[in-house]
């Protein structure tokens, strides 16, 4: 029976980062995933994701983001890959909505540079982007986009370079807690470790059901629209964006390939009882209704973009009840450390979450301020 210090189960954004930080610290670590690094069957795919520092969701995320920016830069230097592209993020919404007040709170609390733009200034600086009447605009100039699949592969490959062992294309089963750690079956081999890090994305609700936290899986669709006018590409100066509208919250990322500009609805989404299968009719493609909503948003607010779809994709959000992450040690199985419920806004945090998971696993605690993301908020007495 082969023995490790740590097994990481699930090698998407968070798992590949945890594997890297564990291996870099010298742990004997095994990473397991049934699919290749950077696969498109879960939540860590889709070409690009937004990274931003002024965080409307909760100002407590800002210190984590500062560390994430540092770690993304270090990963770029070590891997030689270009993962981050500064392009700015344009955020639009009503003054009494969720986004604008949340941005202002985070910026004020942490002293962050955040520009307020008029509709005329948006039209001058970002041709092709419209602002609804009565809405306010904030621009975070140092925000940008991350290359998703490249980032996952960089973490996994550098982990391997630091001595991690990867078992890709293998399912894990028969998890058992022992006197000195955990034991499980990987493919047809039994392996053992002192600790297990579980980063299973949309498979986490079933694996962590005994926590009693109702993790919900949402089906999400993205479309890439090939621009009719040259205002929507990364190299043409287009920003990423987030719009809070009466019809939903929509986001988009500038075109970085022939696919076009990526647009998706952050709000909504059909509830799934189990993760989408990797193939077959249930996986399929976005429905006509799922595709129509971001295209209708684009017609209203991005008038020069057009509606020529160059690519389509499905992914999954794993939602916690309060839409904040869930990171902790299992209350009854001490060898198990888990990270789940990233609720559609977690990818940008991957390296700092990976670092925190490595510290929790090897040191019993972490320097990172993740206390507000712990299990106790769902289990404390009322």
C-alpha positions as CSV (number, residue, x, y, z in Angstrom):
1,X,0.0,0.0,0.0
2,X,1.5,3.3,-1.1
3,X,1.6,6.0,1.6
4,X,1.5,9.8,1.3
5,X,1.5,12.7,3.7
6,X,-1.5,14.2,1.9
7,X,-4.0,13.2,-0.8
8,X,-5.8,16.0,-2.7
9,X,-9.1,14.8,-4.2
10,X,-10.2,17.0,-7.1
11,X,-7.7,19.0,-9.2
12,X,-9.7,22.0,-10.5
13,X,-8.8,25.5,-9.5
14,X,-8.6,25.0,-5.8
15,X,-7.3,21.4,-5.8
16,X,-4.5,22.1,-8.2
17,X,-3.4,25.1,-6.2
18,X,-3.5,23.2,-3.0
19,X,-1.4,20.4,-4.6
20,X,1.2,23.0,-5.7
21,X,1.5,24.6,-2.3
22,X,1.7,21.3,-0.5
23,X,4.4,20.0,-2.9
24,X,6.3,23.2,-2.7
25,X,6.6,22.8,1.0
26,X,8.0,19.3,0.6
27,X,5.0,17.2,1.4
28,X,4.6,13.7,-0.1
29,X,1.4,14.5,-1.9
30,X,-0.9,12.6,-4.4
31,X,-3.4,14.5,-6.5
32,X,-6.3,12.6,-7.9
33,X,-8.9,13.6,-10.6
34,X,-10.9,11.4,-13.0
35,X,-10.2,13.9,-15.8
36,X,-7.2,15.7,-17.3
37,X,-5.9,19.0,-15.9
38,X,-7.9,21.9,-17.2
39,X,-10.9,19.8,-18.2
40,X,-14.3,21.3,-19.0
41,X,-16.5,18.9,-17.0
42,X,-16.8,20.9,-13.7
43,X,-16.4,24.6,-12.8
44,X,-12.8,25.5,-13.7
45,X,-12.9,26.1,-17.4
46,X,-14.3,28.7,-19.9
47,X,-11.1,30.4,-21.2
48,X,-11.1,33.5,-18.9
49,X,-12.3,34.7,-15.5
50,X,-12.4,38.1,-13.9
51,X,-10.0,39.1,-11.0
52,X,-10.9,42.3,-9.1
53,X,-9.8,43.8,-5.8
54,X,-12.7,46.1,-4.8
55,X,-15.0,43.2,-3.7
56,X,-18.7,44.1,-3.4
57,X,-19.6,40.7,-2.1
58,X,-17.8,41.3,1.2
59,X,-14.9,43.6,2.2
60,X,-13.3,40.7,4.2
61,X,-12.3,39.1,0.9
62,X,-9.9,42.0,0.0
63,X,-6.9,40.8,2.1
64,X,-7.2,37.4,0.5
65,X,-7.3,39.0,-2.9
66,X,-4.2,41.0,-2.2
67,X,-2.4,37.8,-1.5
68,X,-4.0,36.1,-4.5
69,X,-2.5,38.8,-6.8
70,X,0.9,38.2,-5.3
71,X,0.6,34.5,-5.8
72,X,-0.7,34.7,-9.4
73,X,2.4,36.8,-10.2
74,X,4.7,34.2,-8.5
75,X,3.1,31.4,-10.4
76,X,3.6,33.3,-13.7
77,X,7.2,33.7,-12.9
78,X,7.8,30.1,-11.9
79,X,5.8,28.6,-14.8
80,X,6.6,31.0,-17.5
81,X,2.9,31.2,-18.4
82,X,1.0,34.5,-18.9
83,X,-2.1,34.1,-16.7
84,X,-3.2,37.6,-15.8
85,X,-4.1,40.4,-18.2
86,X,-4.9,43.8,-16.7
87,X,-7.8,45.4,-18.6
88,X,-9.9,47.0,-15.9
89,X,-13.4,46.0,-14.8
90,X,-16.4,48.2,-15.5
91,X,-19.2,47.7,-12.9
92,X,-22.6,49.2,-13.5
93,X,-25.7,49.2,-11.3
94,X,-28.3,51.3,-9.4
95,X,-27.1,53.4,-6.5
96,X,-29.4,51.4,-4.2
97,X,-28.5,48.0,-5.6
98,X,-26.0,45.4,-4.4
99,X,-22.9,46.1,-6.6
100,X,-22.4,49.8,-6.3
101,X,-22.8,50.2,-2.5
102,X,-20.8,47.0,-1.9
103,X,-17.9,48.4,-4.1
104,X,-17.9,51.7,-2.3
105,X,-17.8,50.0,1.1
106,X,-14.9,47.8,0.1
107,X,-13.0,50.7,-1.5
108,X,-13.5,52.9,1.5
109,X,-12.7,50.3,4.1
110,X,-9.4,49.3,2.4
111,X,-8.4,52.5,0.7
112,X,-8.8,51.1,-2.8
113,X,-8.6,53.2,-6.0
114,X,-12.0,53.1,-7.7
115,X,-13.2,55.6,-10.3
116,X,-16.7,56.9,-10.7
117,X,-17.6,57.5,-14.4
118,X,-20.4,59.3,-16.0
119,X,-22.3,57.9,-18.9
120,X,-20.5,60.3,-21.2
121,X,-17.1,59.2,-19.8
122,X,-18.0,55.5,-20.4
123,X,-19.0,56.3,-24.0
124,X,-15.7,58.2,-24.5
125,X,-13.3,55.6,-22.9
126,X,-15.2,52.4,-23.8
127,X,-17.0,52.8,-27.1
128,X,-19.7,50.2,-27.5
129,X,-20.6,50.0,-23.8
130,X,-23.9,51.5,-22.9
131,X,-25.1,52.5,-19.4
132,X,-28.8,52.4,-18.5
133,X,-30.3,55.7,-17.4
134,X,-30.2,56.1,-13.6
135,X,-27.3,53.7,-13.1
136,X,-23.9,54.4,-11.6
137,X,-20.6,53.2,-12.9
138,X,-17.4,52.2,-11.1
139,X,-14.1,51.4,-12.9
140,X,-11.3,49.4,-11.2
141,X,-8.4,50.0,-13.5
142,X,-6.0,47.4,-12.1
143,X,-8.5,44.6,-12.3
144,X,-8.4,42.2,-15.2
145,X,-8.8,38.6,-16.4
146,X,-7.2,35.3,-15.7
147,X,-6.6,32.4,-18.2
148,X,-8.5,29.6,-16.6
149,X,-7.3,26.3,-18.1
150,X,-3.7,27.6,-18.3
151,X,-3.8,28.5,-14.6
152,X,-5.1,25.1,-13.6
153,X,-2.4,23.4,-15.7
154,X,0.3,25.7,-14.4
155,X,-0.5,24.8,-10.8
156,X,-0.7,21.1,-11.5
157,X,2.5,21.0,-13.6
158,X,4.5,23.0,-11.1
159,X,3.2,20.7,-8.3
160,X,4.5,17.8,-10.3
161,X,7.9,19.5,-10.7
162,X,8.1,19.9,-7.0
163,X,7.5,16.2,-6.5
164,X,3.8,15.7,-6.4
165,X,2.3,12.6,-7.9
166,X,-0.7,12.9,-10.2
167,X,-3.3,10.2,-10.9
168,X,-5.4,11.6,-13.7
169,X,-8.1,9.6,-15.3
170,X,-8.8,7.7,-12.0
171,X,-11.8,7.7,-9.8
172,X,-11.4,7.6,-6.0
173,X,-13.8,5.5,-3.9
174,X,-14.1,3.6,-0.6
175,X,-12.9,6.4,1.6
176,X,-12.2,5.2,5.1
177,X,-10.8,7.0,8.1
178,X,-8.2,5.1,10.0
179,X,-6.2,5.5,13.3
180,X,-3.4,7.3,11.4
181,X,-5.3,9.1,8.6
182,X,-7.3,8.0,5.6
183,X,-7.4,5.2,3.1
184,X,-9.1,5.1,-0.3
185,X,-9.2,3.2,-3.5
186,X,-7.7,5.1,-6.5
187,X,-8.5,3.2,-9.7
188,X,-7.5,-0.4,-8.6
189,X,-4.9,0.6,-6.0
190,X,-5.4,1.2,-2.3
191,X,-3.5,4.3,-1.0
192,X,-3.1,5.8,2.4
193,X,-2.3,9.3,3.8
194,X,-2.2,11.2,7.0
195,X,-4.5,13.9,5.6
196,X,-7.1,14.3,2.8
197,X,-7.8,17.7,1.1
198,X,-11.2,17.5,-0.6
199,X,-11.7,20.1,-3.4
200,X,-14.4,18.4,-5.4
201,X,-16.4,21.3,-6.9
202,X,-19.9,20.3,-7.8
203,X,-19.3,16.8,-6.5
204,X,-18.8,18.2,-3.0
205,X,-22.5,18.4,-2.0
206,X,-22.7,14.6,-2.0
207,X,-19.3,14.0,-0.4
208,X,-19.9,16.5,2.4
209,X,-23.6,15.8,3.0
210,X,-22.9,14.9,6.6
211,X,-22.0,18.5,7.4
212,X,-25.6,19.5,7.1
213,X,-24.9,22.5,5.0
214,X,-27.3,22.6,1.9
215,X,-24.9,23.1,-0.9
216,X,-26.8,23.6,-4.2
217,X,-25.5,23.0,-7.7
218,X,-26.6,25.5,-10.4
219,X,-26.4,24.9,-14.1
220,X,-24.8,28.0,-15.8
221,X,-24.4,28.9,-19.5
222,X,-21.8,31.1,-21.3
223,X,-21.8,32.3,-24.8
224,X,-19.0,33.9,-26.8
225,X,-20.1,36.5,-29.4
226,X,-17.9,37.4,-32.3
227,X,-17.9,41.2,-32.4
228,X,-19.2,43.2,-35.3
229,X,-17.2,46.3,-34.3
230,X,-13.7,46.5,-32.9
231,X,-14.5,47.7,-29.4
232,X,-14.7,44.4,-27.6
233,X,-11.3,42.8,-27.8
234,X,-8.6,42.6,-25.0
235,X,-6.1,44.2,-27.3
236,X,-8.5,46.9,-28.4
237,X,-8.9,48.2,-24.9
238,X,-12.1,46.5,-23.9
239,X,-12.7,46.0,-20.1
240,X,-14.3,43.1,-18.4
241,X,-17.7,44.1,-17.0
242,X,-20.4,43.4,-14.5
243,X,-23.9,44.8,-14.9
244,X,-26.7,44.7,-12.3
245,X,-29.9,45.2,-14.2
246,X,-33.6,44.6,-13.6
247,X,-33.3,41.5,-15.7
248,X,-30.4,40.0,-13.8
249,X,-26.7,40.3,-13.2
250,X,-24.6,39.8,-16.2
251,X,-20.8,39.7,-16.7
252,X,-18.5,39.6,-19.6
253,X,-14.8,39.4,-20.6
254,X,-13.1,40.9,-23.6
255,X,-12.3,38.7,-26.6
256,X,-9.0,36.9,-26.4
257,X,-9.5,34.5,-29.2
258,X,-11.6,33.9,-32.3
259,X,-14.4,32.7,-30.1
260,X,-15.3,36.4,-29.3
261,X,-16.4,38.2,-26.2
262,X,-17.6,35.9,-23.4
263,X,-20.9,36.8,-21.8
264,X,-22.9,35.0,-19.1
265,X,-25.6,35.6,-16.5
266,X,-24.3,35.5,-12.9
267,X,-27.8,35.4,-11.5
268,X,-30.4,32.6,-12.0
269,X,-29.5,29.1,-13.2
270,X,-31.4,25.9,-13.1
271,X,-30.9,23.8,-9.9
272,X,-29.3,20.4,-10.5
273,X,-29.7,17.3,-8.2
274,X,-26.3,16.0,-9.3
275,X,-23.4,17.3,-11.4
276,X,-23.7,17.3,-15.1
277,X,-22.2,14.2,-16.7
278,X,-19.1,14.8,-18.8
279,X,-20.9,13.8,-22.0
280,X,-24.2,12.8,-23.4
281,X,-27.5,14.5,-24.1
282,X,-27.9,15.8,-20.5
283,X,-24.6,17.6,-20.8
284,X,-25.5,19.0,-24.2
285,X,-25.2,22.8,-24.8
286,X,-27.0,25.8,-23.5
287,X,-30.7,25.8,-24.2
288,X,-32.2,28.4,-26.5
289,X,-33.5,30.3,-23.4
290,X,-30.2,30.1,-21.7
291,X,-28.5,31.5,-24.8
292,X,-31.1,34.2,-25.4
293,X,-30.7,35.9,-22.1
294,X,-27.1,37.0,-22.4
295,X,-27.7,37.9,-26.1
296,X,-30.6,40.1,-25.1
297,X,-28.4,41.8,-22.5
298,X,-25.8,42.4,-25.2
299,X,-28.4,43.9,-27.6
300,X,-29.5,46.3,-24.9
301,X,-26.1,47.3,-23.5
302,X,-23.4,46.4,-26.1
303,X,-25.0,47.6,-29.3
304,X,-21.9,47.1,-31.5
305,X,-21.3,43.5,-30.5
306,X,-24.0,41.7,-32.5
307,X,-25.4,38.2,-32.0
308,X,-23.0,35.9,-33.9
309,X,-22.2,33.2,-31.4
310,X,-18.7,31.7,-31.8
311,X,-18.8,29.3,-28.9
312,X,-21.0,28.0,-26.2
313,X,-20.3,26.2,-22.8
314,X,-21.9,24.9,-19.7
315,X,-20.5,24.9,-16.2
316,X,-21.7,24.6,-12.6
317,X,-21.8,26.9,-9.6
318,X,-21.8,25.2,-6.2
319,X,-23.7,27.5,-3.9
320,X,-23.6,27.9,-0.2
321,X,-26.7,29.4,1.5
322,X,-25.0,32.8,2.0
323,X,-22.9,32.6,-1.3
324,X,-19.6,32.8,0.6
325,X,-17.0,30.0,0.4
326,X,-16.9,27.1,2.9
327,X,-13.3,26.2,4.0
328,X,-12.6,24.2,7.2
329,X,-11.6,21.0,8.8
330,X,-14.3,18.3,9.2
331,X,-15.7,18.5,12.7
332,X,-15.7,14.7,13.3
333,X,-13.0,13.5,10.8
334,X,-9.9,15.5,11.7
335,X,-7.8,14.2,8.8
336,X,-10.2,15.8,6.3
337,X,-9.8,19.4,5.2
338,X,-12.3,20.7,2.6
339,X,-13.0,23.7,0.4
340,X,-16.3,23.9,-1.3
341,X,-19.2,26.2,-2.3
342,X,-17.3,28.8,-4.2
343,X,-20.7,30.1,-5.5
344,X,-19.5,31.4,-8.9
345,X,-16.9,33.9,-7.7
346,X,-14.1,31.8,-6.4
347,X,-11.6,31.2,-9.2
348,X,-9.6,34.4,-8.7
349,X,-8.8,33.2,-5.2
350,X,-7.4,29.9,-6.2
351,X,-3.7,30.4,-5.2
352,X,-4.4,31.9,-1.8
353,X,-7.0,29.2,-1.1
354,X,-4.5,26.6,-2.1
355,X,-1.9,28.2,0.2
356,X,-4.4,28.3,3.1
357,X,-5.4,24.6,2.6
358,X,-1.7,23.6,2.6
359,X,-1.2,25.5,5.9
360,X,-4.3,24.0,7.5
361,X,-3.1,20.6,6.4
362,X,0.5,20.8,7.4
363,X,0.4,23.3,10.3
364,X,-3.1,22.9,11.8
365,X,-3.9,26.5,11.1
366,X,-3.4,29.2,8.5
367,X,-2.1,32.8,8.4
368,X,-4.8,33.7,5.9
369,X,-7.9,35.5,7.2
370,X,-10.5,32.8,6.3
371,X,-12.3,32.7,9.6
372,X,-15.4,34.2,8.1
373,X,-15.6,31.3,5.6
374,X,-15.6,28.6,8.3
375,X,-18.3,25.9,9.0
376,X,-19.2,27.5,12.3
377,X,-21.4,30.1,10.7
378,X,-23.8,27.4,9.7
379,X,-23.6,25.3,12.8
380,X,-23.5,27.8,15.7
381,X,-26.6,27.8,18.0
382,X,-29.1,30.5,17.4
